[in-house]
């Protein structure tokens, strides 16, 4: 579980079951292409985490890597769920901005604890509209983690759209968490935006 927090930690900040919005211009990635993409992405991740660079340099490199390999805007729209149709254009833009910031801050916060990361790619299988690549992640002093990476083709490129651990989809869990914040506040998307900003402020203060 530690690697999903490292790579997509921003998705788990809040404590839906909503209709799943489809990803624009998404298509099923061939199995061999998905496996090659995750193999390369895992190698890049390991290279950054295990390097002797400073924490700030690692954070910068990880932010760039995540922006390259994760469909951040599409995942953001997914976890916003049915409230994507409720949010105004300004709220939607603010949500995506905050979503990107949370991802960046959480990456920076998490990387301090990791060294000696090892990333092994196992099998690949279709799951719904995604191609899921199964991997095993190990690090000294931590139990091995079996992590599935859901890959879609977005705008002609393979991108990570979900992380699956112990059969649990992170984007679905997060969508439920986000929806809880909104529904607990009378259906106001502004409450979610406020909660996200509060979380960003807390994380920034802790760094």
C-alpha positions in Angstrom: 0.0 0.0 0.0 2.9 2.3 0.6 3.6 2.8 -3.1 0.1 3.9 -4.0 0.4 6.5 -1.3 3.6 7.6 -2.8 2.3 7.9 -6.4 -1.3 8.8 -5.9 -1.3 10.0 -2.3 -3.5 13.0 -3.1 -6.4 10.8 -3.9 -6.7 9.6 -0.3 -6.8 12.9 1.5 -10.5 12.9 2.6 -12.6 10.7 4.7 -19.8 7.9 -3.8 -21.2 5.6 -5.4 -21.7 7.7 -8.4 -22.2 7.1 -12.1 -18.8 6.7 -13.7 -18.0 9.5 -16.1 -16.2 8.2 -19.2 -12.7 9.4 -20.0 -12.6 11.5 -23.1 -10.8 9.9 -26.0 -10.0 6.8 -24.0 -9.4 3.4 -25.5 -8.3 -0.1 -24.3 -4.5 -0.3 -24.5 -3.1 -3.6 -25.9 -1.7 -5.9 -23.2 1.9 -5.8 -24.4 1.8 -2.0 -24.6 0.3 -1.6 -21.1 2.9 -3.9 -19.7 5.8 -2.1 -21.4 4.4 1.3 -20.2 4.2 0.2 -16.6 7.6 -1.5 -16.8 9.2 1.7 -18.0 7.2 3.9 -15.5 8.3 1.6 -12.7 11.9 1.8 -13.7 11.7 5.6 -13.7 10.0 5.6 -10.3 12.6 3.4 -8.8 15.4 5.4 -10.3 14.1 8.6 -8.7 13.3 7.2 -5.3 16.5 5.2 -4.9 18.8 8.0 -6.2 21.1 10.0 -3.9 19.4 13.3 -4.9 18.1 15.7 -2.3 14.5 15.4 -1.1 13.5 18.5 -3.0 15.1 17.3 -6.2 13.4 13.9 -5.9 10.1 15.7 -5.3 10.5 17.8 -8.4 11.4 14.7 -10.5 8.5 12.7 -9.1 6.0 15.5 -9.8 7.2 15.6 -13.4 7.0 11.8 -13.7 3.5 11.6 -12.3 2.3 14.3 -14.6 3.7 12.3 -17.5 2.3 8.9 -16.6 -0.9 9.6 -14.7 -4.1 11.0 -16.3 -4.5 13.5 -13.5 -7.3 15.5 -15.0 -9.3 12.4 -16.0 -8.8 10.8 -12.6 -9.9 14.1 -11.0 -13.1 14.1 -13.1 -13.8 10.5 -12.2 -13.5 11.0 -8.5 -15.6 14.2 -8.7 -18.3 11.8 -10.0 -21.8 13.0 -10.4 -20.8 16.4 -8.9 -19.0 17.0 -12.2 -22.4 18.0 -13.5 -23.2 20.1 -10.5 -19.9 22.1 -10.3 -19.8 25.4 -12.1 -17.1 25.9 -14.7 -15.1 28.0 -12.2 -15.5 25.3 -9.5 -14.4 22.6 -11.9 -11.3 24.5 -12.8 -10.5 25.2 -9.1 -11.1 21.5 -8.3 -8.6 20.3 -10.9 -6.1 22.9 -9.8 -6.4 21.7 -6.2 -6.3 18.1 -7.2 -3.0 18.7 -9.0 -1.6 20.5 -5.9 -2.7 17.7 -3.5 -0.9 15.2 -5.7 2.3 17.3 -5.7 2.3 18.0 -2.0 1.6 14.4 -1.0 4.4 13.1 -3.3 6.8 15.5 -1.6 5.6 14.5 1.9 5.8 10.7 1.2 9.2 10.4 -0.5 11.2 11.0 2.6 10.4 7.5 3.9 11.4 5.4 0.9 14.7 4.0 -0.3 15.7 0.7 -1.8 12.5 0.4 -3.7 12.1 -2.6 -6.0 9.4 -2.9 -8.7 8.6 -6.2 -10.4 6.1 -6.5 -13.3 4.0 -9.7 -13.3 1.0 -10.3 -15.5 -1.5 -8.1 -17.4 -5.3 -8.6 -17.9 -8.3 -6.6 -19.1 -10.7 -5.3 -16.4 -13.7 -3.4 -17.8 -12.4 -0.5 -19.9 -8.9 -0.7 -18.5 -5.9 -2.9 -18.9 -4.5 -3.8 -15.5 -0.8 -4.6 -15.0 0.0 -6.5 -11.8 3.2 -5.7 -10.0 5.0 -6.5 -6.8 6.6 -3.7 -4.9 9.2 -4.2 -2.2 11.3 -2.0 0.1 13.5 -2.9 3.1 11.6 -3.2 6.3 8.2 -3.2 4.6 6.0 -6.2 3.5 5.7 -6.8 -0.2 2.8 -5.1 -1.9 0.9 -6.5 -4.8 -0.3 -3.5 -6.8 -2.4 -3.3 -10.0 -2.0 -0.4 -12.3 -5.0 0.4 -14.5 -3.9 1.8 -17.8 -6.1 3.5 -20.4 -5.2 5.2 -23.7 -5.8 8.9 -23.2 -5.3 11.3 -26.1 -3.3 8.7 -27.9 -1.0 7.9 -25.0 -1.1 5.2 -22.3 -1.8 6.7 -18.9 -2.4 5.3 -15.4 -6.0 5.9 -14.3 -6.2 3.8 -11.1 -4.3 1.9 -8.5 -5.7 -1.4 -7.2 -4.5 -2.9 -3.9 -6.0 -6.0 -2.3 -8.9 -5.8 -4.8 -9.7 -2.2 -3.8 -9.8 0.5 -6.4 -8.3 3.7 -5.2 -10.2 6.0 -7.6 -13.5 4.4 -6.5 -12.6 4.7 -2.8 -11.6 8.3 -3.3 -14.8 9.1 -5.3 -16.8 7.8 -2.4 -14.8 9.9 0.1 -15.2 13.0 -2.0 -18.9 12.5 -2.4 -19.3 12.1 1.4 -17.8 15.5 1.9 -20.2 17.1 -0.6 -23.3 15.2 0.6 -22.5 15.9 4.3 -22.5 19.6 3.4 -25.8 19.8 1.6 -24.6 19.0 -1.9 -22.3 22.0 -2.0 -19.2 21.4 -4.2 -17.7 24.5 -2.5 -17.4 22.4 0.7 -15.1 19.9 -1.1 -13.0 22.7 -2.5 -12.6 24.1 1.0 -11.7 20.7 2.4 -9.1 20.2 -0.3 -7.5 23.7 0.3 -7.4 23.0 4.1 -5.6 19.7 3.4 -3.1 21.4 1.1 -2.4 24.0 3.9 -1.8 21.3 6.5 0.5 19.3 4.2 2.5 22.4 3.2 2.9 23.3 6.9 4.2 19.9 7.8 7.0 19.9 5.1 
